[in-house]
């Protein structure tokens, strides 16, 4: 009888510990997506302010002369192409763009704030002295 109890205890102990080991086994997980694809899709937006040297609203191209470089941009979004129709050569603009496949793609084109000198000159031209009527 003691031998039979001993066999049952050993058998049950073996089953209990083997069940625990199965419960702790981690299932195989699929490979996590690589971070390289994420890096490719998230391009860093760059901003540049400068004078427009050429613009073609129909083709969606824009050239800007900034302080230290000339930048040739292409507009692909409707909002950027629409903004190209409102600017002309010689205007100061702020452009936000990303580089994709070696091309600079404009995402935002806005007219830059006029300089203080230009604003003062315009204000002086519109202000006239009224003659004294005394």
C-alpha positions as CSV (number, residue, x, y, z in Angstrom):
1,X,0.0,0.0,0.0
2,X,2.8,2.4,0.8
3,X,4.5,1.6,-2.5
4,X,1.2,2.4,-4.3
5,X,0.8,5.8,-2.6
6,X,4.5,6.6,-3.3
7,X,3.9,5.9,-7.0
8,X,0.8,8.0,-7.1
9,X,2.5,10.9,-5.3
10,X,5.5,10.8,-7.7
11,X,3.1,10.6,-10.7
12,X,1.0,13.5,-9.6
13,X,4.0,15.6,-8.7
14,X,5.4,15.0,-12.2
15,X,2.1,16.0,-13.8
16,X,1.9,19.2,-11.7
17,X,5.4,20.4,-12.6
18,X,5.0,19.5,-16.3
19,X,1.7,21.4,-16.4
20,X,3.5,24.5,-15.0
21,X,6.2,24.3,-17.5
22,X,3.7,24.2,-20.3
23,X,1.9,27.2,-18.9
24,X,5.0,29.3,-18.9
25,X,6.0,28.5,-22.4
26,X,5.8,31.6,-24.6
27,X,4.1,31.2,-28.0
28,X,6.2,32.2,-31.0
29,X,5.4,35.8,-31.9
30,X,5.7,37.1,-35.5
31,X,8.7,39.3,-36.2
32,X,8.2,42.9,-35.2
33,X,8.1,45.4,-38.1
34,X,11.4,47.0,-38.7
35,X,12.0,50.6,-37.7
36,X,13.7,51.3,-41.1
37,X,10.3,51.6,-42.8
38,X,9.1,54.0,-40.1
39,X,12.1,56.2,-40.6
40,X,11.5,56.3,-44.4
41,X,7.9,57.3,-44.1
42,X,8.6,60.1,-41.5
43,X,10.6,62.7,-43.3
44,X,11.8,65.7,-41.4
45,X,10.1,68.9,-42.4
46,X,12.5,71.8,-43.2
47,X,11.7,75.4,-43.4
48,X,13.2,78.1,-45.6
49,X,12.5,81.8,-46.1
50,X,13.6,83.6,-49.1
51,X,12.8,85.6,-52.3
52,X,11.0,83.9,-55.1
53,X,13.2,83.8,-58.2
54,X,10.8,81.8,-60.4
55,X,7.4,80.3,-60.1
56,X,5.2,78.1,-62.3
57,X,1.8,77.4,-60.7
58,X,0.7,75.1,-63.5
59,X,3.7,72.8,-63.2
60,X,3.9,73.3,-59.4
61,X,7.5,74.4,-59.3
62,X,9.1,77.2,-57.3
63,X,12.6,78.5,-56.9
64,X,13.7,80.5,-53.9
65,X,16.9,82.4,-53.2
66,X,17.6,82.1,-49.5
67,X,20.5,83.7,-47.6
68,X,23.0,80.9,-48.2
69,X,21.5,78.8,-51.0
70,X,19.1,78.5,-53.9
71,X,16.3,76.0,-53.4
72,X,14.2,74.4,-56.2
73,X,10.9,73.0,-54.9
74,X,8.0,71.0,-56.3
75,X,4.5,71.4,-54.9
76,X,2.4,68.2,-54.9
77,X,-0.5,69.0,-52.5
78,X,-3.5,71.1,-53.7
79,X,-2.9,73.7,-50.9
80,X,0.7,74.3,-51.9
81,X,-0.2,74.5,-55.6
82,X,-3.0,76.9,-54.8
83,X,-0.5,79.1,-52.9
84,X,1.8,79.2,-55.9
85,X,-0.9,80.9,-57.9
86,X,-1.0,83.8,-55.4
87,X,2.8,84.6,-55.3
88,X,5.0,86.2,-57.9
89,X,8.7,86.7,-58.6
90,X,10.3,88.9,-56.0
91,X,7.9,88.0,-53.2
92,X,9.3,86.9,-49.8
93,X,7.9,83.5,-48.8
94,X,8.1,80.9,-46.0
95,X,8.2,77.4,-47.3
96,X,8.0,74.1,-45.4
97,X,9.3,71.1,-47.4
98,X,10.5,67.6,-47.1
99,X,13.1,65.8,-49.2
100,X,11.9,62.7,-50.9
101,X,13.8,60.7,-53.5
102,X,16.3,63.6,-54.0
103,X,13.4,66.0,-54.7
104,X,12.3,68.8,-52.4
105,X,8.6,68.6,-52.0
106,X,6.9,71.8,-50.7
107,X,4.1,71.1,-48.2
108,X,3.3,74.7,-47.3
109,X,4.0,78.0,-49.1
110,X,3.1,81.3,-47.3
111,X,3.9,84.9,-48.0
112,X,6.5,86.1,-45.5
113,X,5.9,89.1,-43.4
114,X,7.2,92.3,-45.0
115,X,10.3,93.9,-43.6
116,X,9.9,96.9,-41.3
117,X,11.6,99.1,-43.9
118,X,9.1,98.1,-46.6
119,X,6.2,98.6,-44.2
120,X,7.4,102.0,-43.2
121,X,8.0,103.1,-46.8
122,X,4.4,102.0,-47.7
123,X,3.0,103.8,-44.7
124,X,4.9,107.0,-45.6
125,X,3.6,106.9,-49.2
126,X,0.0,106.6,-48.1
127,X,0.2,109.3,-45.4
128,X,-0.2,112.7,-46.8
129,X,0.0,116.0,-44.9
130,X,-3.2,117.9,-45.0
131,X,-2.9,121.6,-45.7
132,X,-3.8,124.0,-42.8
133,X,-7.2,125.6,-43.4
134,X,-6.8,128.5,-40.9
